[in-house]
Amino acid sequence: MSQRYDVYGVGNALVDIEVETTPEQLSELGVEKGVMTLVDAERQGLLLEKLSGVQHTRTGGGSAANTITALAQLGARCYYSCRVADDDAGRFFADDMKHLGIASNAHDDKGSHAPTGTCLVMVTPDADRTMNTSLGISSTLTADQLVEDELAASEYLYIEGYLVSTPNSLQTAERAREMARKHGVKTAFTFSDPAMVRFCGEGLEQVLGDGVDVLLCNEEEALGFTGQDSIDQAGDMLRERAGIVGLTLGPKGSRVWDGSNWLDIAPHSVKAVDSNGAGDLFAGAFLYGITSGLSCEEAGNLASLGSATLVTRFGARLDRDALLEVKASALS
C-alpha cells in the first residue's frame, strides 16, 4: 500500500478556553495546580464563571490534535481520528482541521447527545498550565473512529497518553496499536501529563506493551513512571521500552535517545508566560524531523526551539508562519 500520511494521530478532540489566573485563586476554587483533571461540564462551567482573569480566544485543542497540527504546519501529511459532536464546538474543531489541511473523520459523527469536549486551561504567572477537562463525546471514542485503510497508509501512528483515562479510549488506543503492528506502521506514544502517570499508570503500561518505536515524555512523567530518583536512571529504563526516547526537561533543555546514544539538546533562554502545549509542539516538531529525514539531534533541536518559542506567548499552538520561522532558524 502506498504511504499517504507521515503520521496518523488518534486522540481527544477538544476546544480550549484559556484563562489567566493565580495560584491563590486555584486554591480557593479547589483546583490542583499543574495537572489535568477530568471534570463534568457543570463543574467546568462553574469554574469559568468564578475565574476573574483575562480570557483568551477559544482554540482547537487536545494533546494529539496539537501535535498533529504542528506536524501539518511544518509540512507533514497527517490524518487525525477523533470524535466530536454536531454542535458549535464540534464544527469549530472540524473546520480548524480542514483549514490546517489535516485529513480527519471529525466531521463524520452525527446524532450524539453528548457535547464536544472542552478544556479549561488556567495559566498562572509562573507560566504553569492547569487543565480541567470535560471530555464530552471524546470519552466515548471507540475503535469505530479508527480508519484502518488510512492508518495502514501511514509511516507512524501517534497515540496520546490521555486516552488511558477512560476504558473506551484505552481500548481504542490498544486497537490502534494492533492495527499498526498488523500493517507494519511504527508507533509513537506520549505520556501526556503527570496525572496520567499518577492515576492511570496501568493503562500507560498496556499501551506501551512490549515497546514502541518512539516514546515522548517530560521529566516529571519519566521519574513518576519509572519510580526512579534521577533522570539518568529513568531514561535508561525508558530506553528499554522504545527505539527512540525524547525527554523534555523544561528550562534545562531535553535529552534524546537515538537508539545508540543519549544526545543532550540545548535549551533556549526565554521568558515563559504559558507552558500549555509545549510538550505537544515538541512531539510534533520532533516527529516532523524524523519523518522528513533529519537526524534525531536535528529533530531535537527543531523541537526544542519550537517549544521554547511557544511558551513565550499564550495558547497551545503557534501559527503556521511562526512555526515555519522556527523551522528555518533551526535548520539553517
N, C-alpha and C positions, 0 to 999 in steps of 0.2 A: 504493500500500500504506500502511495506517495505521501510524503510528510507535508501537511498543510499548515501545521502550527508549531511554533517553537515551544510554547508552554500552554498546557490545558490546566486551568485552575478550578478548584472546587472549594466553595466556602459560603459564608453568610453574605447575604445582600442587605446592607443597612444604609440608612440615611443618617448622616451625622449632624448633630446640633451641638455646637461648641460654645461654651460659656466660660469667661474668665471669673475666677473666684479666689478664695483664700483658704488656707488650711483650717483656720478658725471656723469659717462657715461650713466647711465639710464636716468638721467635728460636731458642730451644733445640729447638723442635719442627719448625723449618724451614718455618714458615708466613709468607708475605709479608703484612705488615700493611696493612690499609686497603683491600683489594680482594677481589673474589670470585674464587675459584679452583675449577675443577672437579676433583673427586677421585672415586675409586671408593668403594664402600660400605666396603671393608676399611680404607682409609686414614682415612675419616671415623670409623669405629668405634675405631680405634687412638688417634686424637686425643682422642676423647671419654673414653677410658679414662685418658689421661695428664693431661688438664686437671683441675686441682685446685680451681678457683674455684667460686663459687656457681652452681648450675644452676637455671634458671628453668623454669616450666611450659611444656610444648610448646604451640605455637600454629599456626594456619593461616598459611601464608606464600606466598612467590612475589611478585615485584615487581608485576606487573599485578594479581594477586589482592589485594594490599594496597590498591592504588589503587581497584579496583572496590569493595572493602569500604568504604573511606572514602566513596565516592560513594553507596553504598546507605545507609549510616548517616546521611548528610546528607539523604536523601530522594529520590535519583535512582533511576530504574528501570534495572536492569542485567542483562546476560547475560554469562556467562563460559564460554569454551571452553578446555578443558584436557584433561589425561589423567592419571588416577590408576588404580592397581591395585585389585583387590578384596582388599585387606588392611586391617589395623587402621588404618594411617596414611591410606589412601585413604578409608576410611569416616569417619574423623575429619574429613578435609578436606571431603568431600561433605556431611556433617551440618552442618558450620560454615557452608557456603554456604547451605544450606537455612534454617538458623536466622537468617541475616542477610537473608533474603528475596531472595537473588540467584538468578535462574534460571540453570541450569548443566547441562551434559552430563557433569559429573564422575562421576556415578553409573552411566553407561552402559557403561563399559569393563570387560568381564569376560574371564577366560580368559588373561590375560597372565601370564608367569612373572617379568617384571621388577617390582621393588617400586615403590611410590610414592616420589617424590623427597623427599629431606630436606636441610635446610640447617643446618649447624653454624655458629652465629653467635657469634663471640668478641669480647667487648666489653672494651676496656681503659679505665683510669681517665681518659684524655683524651676519653672518650665516642666514640672511633672504633670502627667496626664492621669486623670481618674475617670473611669468609664462606668456608667450604669446603663446596661443594655437591655432593651425589651426586644427579644428575638422575633416575636410575632410569627409570621409564617415560616421564617427561617428555621424555627425549631422543629418543623415537620419536613425538613429536607430529607428526601429518600433517594434510593438508587434510581427511581423513576426519572429524577432530574439529571442523571448521567446520560451522556450521549456517546455510546461506545464507539461508533464509527469515527467521531471527532477525536476522542481520546486516543484511539489507535493510530490516528494520523498525526500524532504529536511527538516531539522529542522527549519532553518532560511532562509529568503530572505534578502539580503543586497542590499540597494539602495544608490548610491552616489548622493549628492546634485547637482553636476554639470549637471545632467540630466535635471534640470529645466530650463536650459539656452536656450533650443530650443523647439519649440512646439512639434515636433515629439518625441523627447526623453522624454519630460514631460508626454505625453500621454502614452508612453511605461512604464514609472515608475508607473503611476496610474493603468495601466492594470496589471502590475506585482503584485501590492498590491491586486487588486481584485482577481487574481488567488490564491495568498497566503491565503487570507481570505476564499475563497471557499474550499481550501484543509486543512485548519487548520494549516497552516505554519506560524510561528512567523515572524515578520518583524523588521529589524534593519535599521536605517536610519542615515546618516551623513549629516550635512550642507555643508561640504567640504571646503568652502572658504568664507571669509568675503564679497567678491564681490557678491556671490550668495545671501547673506542676504541683501546687499545694493540694488541690482538691480533686484533680482528675488524672493523677499520675498513672493509674492503671490503664486508663483509656489511651494515654500517650504511648504506653508500652505496647498496647495492642496494635496501634497504627504503625509504630516503629518496627514491630515484629522482628524479623531476622536481619533487619538493617535496611537503610535507604541509600540512595546514591548521593544525596545532598541533605545535610541537616543544618538548620539555622536556629540560633537562639542567642539570648543575651546572657550576661554574666550571672545574674540572679537565678535565671532559669536553669543554667548549667549546673550551678552549685546545688540548687534545690533538687534537681532531678537525680543527680549522682550521689548526693549526700556527702560530698567532699568539702573540705575547708579551703582549698586553693584552686584557682582556675587552671593551673597546670595539671593537677590531678584529675579535675573534672574533664578537661579537654582530652586527656589520654584515655579516659573511659568512653567518652563520646566518639572518638575516632575509631573505636572498635565496632561502632554501630553504623558507620557511614563512610562512603568513599571520600567525600569532601565534607568538611565541617567549617561553618562560619560562626565565630563567636564575637558578638559586639560587646565592647567594654566601655561604652559611654565616652566620656572625655579622654579616656586612655587609648582610644582607637579600637582596633579589632585584631583578631587572630584568625588565620585561615589554615586549616589542614588540607594540603593539596593532594593527599594520597601517599605522600612520601615524607614531607617536611612541614613543620609549622612555620608560617610566614607572619611576621609582625607588620600590620598595616598601620601606618602613622595616622594619628588624629589630626583634626583641623581645629585650630583655636578660634572659636566663635562665641558670641553671646547668645545663649539659648533662651528662647521665650516659650517654646512649646515642643515637647518631645513626642506628641501624638503622631503616629505614623512613621517614626524614624526607622524602626525595625522593618516595617513593611517595605519602605522605599529601599533600604539596604538590600533586602531579599530580592526585590525587583531588579535593581541595578546589577547585583551580583549574578543573578540568573541570566540577565541580558548578556553580560560579559562572557559567561562560559558557553552560552548557546551561539555566540557570534564569533567565536574563535580567539577570544582573549585568554591569556593565562590566568590562573587563579589569583596571582598577585595583581595583575592589571584589573581584573574584575573587582577585587577587594578595594583597590584604590578608587575606582569609579564609585563603588557603593559607599565608601567612607565619605567622599566629597559630597555625594548626593544627600546622604542623611544629615551631614553637618550643615549643608545649605538649608535643608528643610526645617531644622529646629530653630533657625533664626527668624521664622515667620509663623503666623498662626495657621492652623489647618493641617490635615493629614496628607496632603498631596501638593506637589509642585505642579505648576502649569507646564505645558509642553515646551514652551520657549526657554523657561528657566532650566528645565532638565536637559535640554539639548545644549545649553551653555555649559552646564556641568560636564556633560559628555565631551564636549570639545576641549574644555580645560583639562580634564583628567587624562585624556588620550593624546594630548598634544606633545 
